[in-house]
Every structure is written in structure tokens, then in C-alpha cells.
Amino acid sequence: MKNFFKQPNVQYWGKFFLKTVFYFGILLMLIYLYHYKNIDGGSFIYNEF
């Protein structure tokens, strides 16, 4: 099993997947925090379109 994770191709896609999940979490957190920009809670970003 250790040899499987030491393969360069697996390491590349593993890092790619973890970075994608990490940045997606940051994006969701920023959207969530944007919701509270006003005292009354604000509106969602795309309601005005």
C-alpha cells in the first residue's frame, strides 16, 4: 500500500484533489461571510441579477 502512494502520478492527483477541496472550502466560507455584510444579514450575492 505504501508503494501505491509513492507513485508520482498518485502524489500529483492527490495533491491536486486536496488543494481543490481546500480552496473550495475557502470559497464557501467567503460566500457565507459575505451573507452577513449588513446588520440585518444581507442578501445572497446573486439575488440582484
Number of C-alpha atoms within 10 A of each C-alpha: 5 6 6 10 11 10 10 10 10 12 13 10 11 13 11 12 11 11 12 12 12 11 11 12 12 12 12 11 12 11 13 13 11 15 15 13 11 9 6 8 11 11 13 12 11 6 6 6 4
